[in-house]
């Protein structure tokens, strides 16, 4: 996201914090649904998307357009937030929609946080991503942009209904309904990262040849926290192809301590 859009997003996030202060779980759920509906609308209506993101036009005109379009159809809370969004200066129409999408997800995560379920939501999003990644046919069906959105949501519900936190279910359904060029596995990983960030933690994606015990996880988390000087959450995946050891990814940095990684490094050295 470009600098102008980051500034616009920061303004919208501050406004979101103001208007959601004291709002309960049901109210947050309604707001998230309304913002998602607007995201879906803007994804379909190219002309509208361009009009409300046109930085050369009068901000008051963009606000009047949004208020006239949405008044009586969504809550006043949603209209006020979207007015803040469209009167800001965004670098492109796409980044404006990206901003609304992020606000939508933030509202859902705030709801989970209020309910004391943010930990569970983060864990479920990560695990669901691993489940989908392990089933290429399922990944392809859920990620196919040409496939009917309602059909993809129904497929997801047939697999997860009653098994996930309500917020996890909502976020996953929104992802498969409106992937916006993002595959489901990558999207779920991104959502898990947002949940972790909400808890002021970074995520270490760990691949291990065998499951790690609770004590091993605690030691690894403590070690990485010291290395990176911030709390680190572990997302662990068992991968027998490693043959031994661990592969750890934190952001763009990869620590490859696996047997397979060491063999590959040795092969490169010998080839050189």
One Martini backbone bead per residue (centre of mass of N, CA, C, O) as a GRO file, in nm:
protein
  272
    1UNK     BB    1   0.096   0.036   0.022
    2UNK     BB    2   0.075   0.356  -0.011
    3UNK     BB    3   0.119   0.640   0.161
    4UNK     BB    4  -0.164   0.766   0.124
    5UNK     BB    5  -0.318   0.507   0.209
    6UNK     BB    6  -0.199   0.477   0.491
    7UNK     BB    7  -0.316   0.743   0.594
    8UNK     BB    8  -0.613   0.678   0.537
    9UNK     BB    9  -0.625   0.423   0.713
   10UNK     BB   10  -0.552   0.552   0.983
   11UNK     BB   11  -0.803   0.732   0.992
   12UNK     BB   12  -1.012   0.500   0.979
   13UNK     BB   13  -0.916   0.348   1.233
   14UNK     BB   14  -0.972   0.576   1.430
   15UNK     BB   15  -1.275   0.590   1.369
   16UNK     BB   16  -1.341   0.300   1.441
   17UNK     BB   17  -1.266   0.321   1.740
   18UNK     BB   18  -1.482   0.531   1.808
   19UNK     BB   19  -1.754   0.380   1.697
   20UNK     BB   20  -1.686   0.100   1.878
   21UNK     BB   21  -1.721   0.215   2.143
   22UNK     BB   22  -1.927   0.001   2.331
   23UNK     BB   23  -1.970  -0.221   2.134
   24UNK     BB   24  -2.109  -0.511   2.077
   25UNK     BB   25  -2.106  -0.809   1.922
   26UNK     BB   26  -2.356  -0.767   1.742
   27UNK     BB   27  -2.276  -0.488   1.631
   28UNK     BB   28  -2.010  -0.585   1.502
   29UNK     BB   29  -2.133  -0.794   1.313
   30UNK     BB   30  -2.302  -0.594   1.150
   31UNK     BB   31  -2.072  -0.413   1.054
   32UNK     BB   32  -1.913  -0.631   0.903
   33UNK     BB   33  -2.138  -0.703   0.703
   34UNK     BB   34  -2.165  -0.420   0.577
   35UNK     BB   35  -1.872  -0.388   0.477
   36UNK     BB   36  -1.874  -0.639   0.299
   37UNK     BB   37  -2.101  -0.547   0.110
   38UNK     BB   38  -1.941  -0.305   0.002
   39UNK     BB   39  -1.705  -0.460  -0.112
   40UNK     BB   40  -1.872  -0.623  -0.314
   41UNK     BB   41  -1.984  -0.382  -0.471
   42UNK     BB   42  -1.703  -0.257  -0.556
   43UNK     BB   43  -1.605  -0.506  -0.716
   44UNK     BB   44  -1.842  -0.470  -0.936
   45UNK     BB   45  -1.829  -0.137  -0.934
   46UNK     BB   46  -1.617   0.045  -1.107
   47UNK     BB   47  -1.734   0.333  -1.122
   48UNK     BB   48  -1.776   0.371  -0.818
   49UNK     BB   49  -1.489   0.322  -0.728
   50UNK     BB   50  -1.368   0.562  -0.884
   51UNK     BB   51  -1.541   0.793  -0.768
   52UNK     BB   52  -1.458   0.752  -0.451
   53UNK     BB   53  -1.126   0.767  -0.540
   54UNK     BB   54  -1.121   1.058  -0.654
   55UNK     BB   55  -0.883   1.298  -0.575
   56UNK     BB   56  -0.992   1.537  -0.778
   57UNK     BB   57  -1.234   1.553  -0.614
   58UNK     BB   58  -1.477   1.639  -0.401
   59UNK     BB   59  -1.514   1.516  -0.090
   60UNK     BB   60  -1.815   1.600  -0.045
   61UNK     BB   61  -1.917   1.447  -0.295
   62UNK     BB   62  -1.833   1.162  -0.205
   63UNK     BB   63  -1.998   1.161   0.052
   64UNK     BB   64  -2.277   1.211  -0.076
   65UNK     BB   65  -2.277   0.954  -0.244
   66UNK     BB   66  -2.264   0.752  -0.008
   67UNK     BB   67  -2.505   0.850   0.157
   68UNK     BB   68  -2.718   0.819  -0.071
   69UNK     BB   69  -2.666   0.509  -0.121
   70UNK     BB   70  -2.677   0.400   0.209
   71UNK     BB   71  -2.914   0.520   0.321
   72UNK     BB   72  -3.107   0.276   0.497
   73UNK     BB   73  -2.909   0.011   0.442
   74UNK     BB   74  -2.726   0.105   0.670
   75UNK     BB   75  -2.572   0.204   0.924
   76UNK     BB   76  -2.459   0.493   1.058
   77UNK     BB   77  -2.188   0.381   1.136
   78UNK     BB   78  -2.105   0.291   0.849
   79UNK     BB   79  -2.137   0.562   0.707
   80UNK     BB   80  -1.931   0.721   0.874
   81UNK     BB   81  -1.687   0.548   0.803
   82UNK     BB   82  -1.710   0.576   0.488
   83UNK     BB   83  -1.678   0.882   0.487
   84UNK     BB   84  -1.386   0.875   0.583
   85UNK     BB   85  -1.276   0.710   0.350
   86UNK     BB   86  -1.371   0.894   0.092
   87UNK     BB   87  -1.229   1.173   0.202
   88UNK     BB   88  -0.981   1.048   0.148
   89UNK     BB   89  -0.651   0.978   0.020
   90UNK     BB   90  -0.601   0.759  -0.244
   91UNK     BB   91  -0.399   0.590  -0.473
   92UNK     BB   92  -0.645   0.385  -0.528
   93UNK     BB   93  -0.923   0.202  -0.567
   94UNK     BB   94  -0.807  -0.063  -0.459
   95UNK     BB   95  -0.698   0.052  -0.186
   96UNK     BB   96  -0.970   0.130  -0.077
   97UNK     BB   97  -1.083  -0.159  -0.069
   98UNK     BB   98  -0.863  -0.272   0.107
   99UNK     BB   99  -0.938  -0.094   0.350
  100UNK     BB  100  -1.227  -0.202   0.395
  101UNK     BB  101  -1.142  -0.493   0.434
  102UNK     BB  102  -0.968  -0.443   0.687
  103UNK     BB  103  -1.192  -0.323   0.859
  104UNK     BB  104  -1.371  -0.570   0.859
  105UNK     BB  105  -1.166  -0.759   1.001
  106UNK     BB  106  -1.124  -0.588   1.252
  107UNK     BB  107  -1.408  -0.609   1.365
  108UNK     BB  108  -1.403  -0.917   1.405
  109UNK     BB  109  -1.152  -0.919   1.597
  110UNK     BB  110  -1.276  -0.744   1.815
  111UNK     BB  111  -1.496  -0.941   1.886
  112UNK     BB  112  -1.309  -1.171   1.976
  113UNK     BB  113  -1.168  -1.005   2.193
  114UNK     BB  114  -1.419  -0.948   2.370
  115UNK     BB  115  -1.472  -1.274   2.399
  116UNK     BB  116  -1.186  -1.421   2.437
  117UNK     BB  117  -1.115  -1.556   2.111
  118UNK     BB  118  -0.849  -1.482   1.955
  119UNK     BB  119  -0.673  -1.729   1.986
  120UNK     BB  120  -0.866  -1.931   1.847
  121UNK     BB  121  -0.885  -1.787   1.574
  122UNK     BB  122  -0.590  -1.798   1.497
  123UNK     BB  123  -0.561  -2.108   1.508
  124UNK     BB  124  -0.788  -2.180   1.304
  125UNK     BB  125  -0.678  -2.033   1.057
  126UNK     BB  126  -0.420  -2.191   1.037
  127UNK     BB  127  -0.536  -2.483   1.029
  128UNK     BB  128  -0.717  -2.442   0.783
  129UNK     BB  129  -0.485  -2.380   0.589
  130UNK     BB  130  -0.352  -2.661   0.618
  131UNK     BB  131  -0.588  -2.831   0.522
  132UNK     BB  132  -0.613  -2.706   0.239
  133UNK     BB  133  -0.315  -2.750   0.147
  134UNK     BB  134  -0.350  -3.078   0.169
  135UNK     BB  135  -0.597  -3.012  -0.056
  136UNK     BB  136  -0.588  -2.929  -0.377
  137UNK     BB  137  -0.885  -2.956  -0.465
  138UNK     BB  138  -1.001  -2.769  -0.251
  139UNK     BB  139  -0.833  -2.523  -0.314
  140UNK     BB  140  -0.934  -2.491  -0.606
  141UNK     BB  141  -1.236  -2.455  -0.545
  142UNK     BB  142  -1.208  -2.208  -0.337
  143UNK     BB  143  -1.014  -2.025  -0.549
  144UNK     BB  144  -1.207  -2.003  -0.780
  145UNK     BB  145  -1.317  -1.719  -0.954
  146UNK     BB  146  -1.541  -1.872  -1.145
  147UNK     BB  147  -1.683  -1.958  -0.905
  148UNK     BB  148  -1.944  -1.966  -0.716
  149UNK     BB  149  -1.971  -1.816  -0.418
  150UNK     BB  150  -2.203  -1.974  -0.284
  151UNK     BB  151  -2.078  -2.254  -0.339
  152UNK     BB  152  -1.818  -2.210  -0.171
  153UNK     BB  153  -1.955  -2.155   0.098
  154UNK     BB  154  -2.106  -2.425   0.118
  155UNK     BB  155  -1.857  -2.601   0.115
  156UNK     BB  156  -1.733  -2.489   0.370
  157UNK     BB  157  -1.973  -2.548   0.560
  158UNK     BB  158  -1.967  -2.862   0.522
  159UNK     BB  159  -1.678  -2.867   0.685
  160UNK     BB  160  -1.723  -2.630   0.943
  161UNK     BB  161  -1.983  -2.643   1.071
  162UNK     BB  162  -1.958  -2.618   1.425
  163UNK     BB  163  -1.613  -2.603   1.443
  164UNK     BB  164  -1.612  -2.289   1.469
  165UNK     BB  165  -1.574  -1.989   1.522
  166UNK     BB  166  -1.769  -1.739   1.419
  167UNK     BB  167  -1.536  -1.556   1.318
  168UNK     BB  168  -1.389  -1.766   1.150
  169UNK     BB  169  -1.624  -1.830   0.961
  170UNK     BB  170  -1.662  -1.547   0.848
  171UNK     BB  171  -1.376  -1.498   0.733
  172UNK     BB  172  -1.372  -1.748   0.546
  173UNK     BB  173  -1.623  -1.680   0.378
  174UNK     BB  174  -1.526  -1.406   0.273
  175UNK     BB  175  -1.278  -1.514   0.125
  176UNK     BB  176  -1.426  -1.711  -0.080
  177UNK     BB  177  -1.623  -1.492  -0.195
  178UNK     BB  178  -1.370  -1.252  -0.176
  179UNK     BB  179  -1.047  -1.289  -0.279
  180UNK     BB  180  -0.899  -1.077  -0.462
  181UNK     BB  181  -0.654  -1.273  -0.586
  182UNK     BB  182  -0.659  -1.473  -0.340
  183UNK     BB  183  -0.574  -1.743  -0.201
  184UNK     BB  184  -0.682  -1.931   0.056
  185UNK     BB  185  -0.419  -1.995   0.199
  186UNK     BB  186  -0.303  -1.707   0.197
  187UNK     BB  187  -0.551  -1.577   0.334
  188UNK     BB  188  -0.539  -1.734   0.603
  189UNK     BB  189  -0.256  -1.642   0.678
  190UNK     BB  190  -0.323  -1.343   0.685
  191UNK     BB  191  -0.541  -1.360   0.906
  192UNK     BB  192  -0.360  -1.479   1.125
  193UNK     BB  193  -0.169  -1.234   1.126
  194UNK     BB  194  -0.381  -1.027   1.219
  195UNK     BB  195  -0.444  -1.163   1.487
  196UNK     BB  196  -0.156  -1.145   1.597
  197UNK     BB  197  -0.129  -0.837   1.573
  198UNK     BB  198  -0.360  -0.776   1.769
  199UNK     BB  199  -0.161  -0.918   1.997
  200UNK     BB  200   0.130  -0.815   1.948
  201UNK     BB  201   0.237  -1.031   1.731
  202UNK     BB  202   0.443  -1.256   1.587
  203UNK     BB  203   0.506  -1.498   1.326
  204UNK     BB  204   0.605  -1.844   1.331
  205UNK     BB  205   0.682  -2.064   1.077
  206UNK     BB  206   0.675  -2.414   1.149
  207UNK     BB  207   0.876  -2.691   1.045
  208UNK     BB  208   0.831  -3.042   1.129
  209UNK     BB  209   0.883  -3.383   1.145
  210UNK     BB  210   0.762  -3.345   1.434
  211UNK     BB  211   0.598  -3.303   1.699
  212UNK     BB  212   0.577  -3.063   1.944
  213UNK     BB  213   0.607  -3.002   2.247
  214UNK     BB  214   0.519  -2.783   2.481
  215UNK     BB  215   0.806  -2.732   2.582
  216UNK     BB  216   0.933  -2.679   2.303
  217UNK     BB  217   0.753  -2.441   2.228
  218UNK     BB  218   0.834  -2.259   2.464
  219UNK     BB  219   1.138  -2.245   2.396
  220UNK     BB  220   1.112  -2.136   2.108
  221UNK     BB  221   0.952  -1.881   2.172
  222UNK     BB  222   1.162  -1.759   2.366
  223UNK     BB  223   1.395  -1.746   2.166
  224UNK     BB  224   1.256  -1.569   1.946
  225UNK     BB  225   1.191  -1.332   2.133
  226UNK     BB  226   1.490  -1.261   2.181
  227UNK     BB  227   1.580  -1.221   1.885
  228UNK     BB  228   1.321  -1.009   1.807
  229UNK     BB  229   1.204  -0.835   2.049
  230UNK     BB  230   0.926  -1.005   2.041
  231UNK     BB  231   0.647  -1.156   2.029
  232UNK     BB  232   0.601  -1.514   1.950
  233UNK     BB  233   0.415  -1.705   1.736
  234UNK     BB  234   0.322  -2.043   1.673
  235UNK     BB  235   0.319  -2.217   1.352
  236UNK     BB  236   0.265  -2.563   1.315
  237UNK     BB  237   0.418  -2.803   1.083
  238UNK     BB  238   0.409  -3.123   0.962
  239UNK     BB  239   0.716  -3.251   0.782
  240UNK     BB  240   0.858  -3.538   0.655
  241UNK     BB  241   1.054  -3.414   0.427
  242UNK     BB  242   1.286  -3.306   0.622
  243UNK     BB  243   1.403  -3.561   0.818
  244UNK     BB  244   1.487  -3.308   1.004
  245UNK     BB  245   1.423  -3.067   1.204
  246UNK     BB  246   1.394  -2.711   1.112
  247UNK     BB  247   1.163  -2.460   0.979
  248UNK     BB  248   1.187  -2.097   0.993
  249UNK     BB  249   0.939  -1.830   0.956
  250UNK     BB  250   0.994  -1.467   0.964
  251UNK     BB  251   0.862  -1.345   0.732
  252UNK     BB  252   1.148  -1.324   0.516
  253UNK     BB  253   1.281  -1.511   0.725
  254UNK     BB  254   1.499  -1.803   0.705
  255UNK     BB  255   1.538  -2.103   0.906
  256UNK     BB  256   1.746  -2.383   0.808
  257UNK     BB  257   1.755  -2.697   1.014
  258UNK     BB  258   1.731  -2.914   0.814
  259UNK     BB  259   1.830  -3.191   0.651
  260UNK     BB  260   1.744  -3.103   0.369
  261UNK     BB  261   1.885  -2.827   0.380
  262UNK     BB  262   2.177  -2.932   0.426
  263UNK     BB  263   2.192  -3.103   0.167
  264UNK     BB  264   2.143  -2.871  -0.031
  265UNK     BB  265   2.390  -2.704   0.056
  266UNK     BB  266   2.597  -2.924  -0.015
  267UNK     BB  267   2.527  -2.948  -0.315
  268UNK     BB  268   2.598  -2.653  -0.386
  269UNK     BB  269   2.894  -2.665  -0.295
  270UNK     BB  270   2.981  -2.898  -0.486
  271UNK     BB  271   2.888  -2.758  -0.755
  272UNK     BB  272   3.088  -2.505  -0.705
   0.00000   0.00000   0.00000
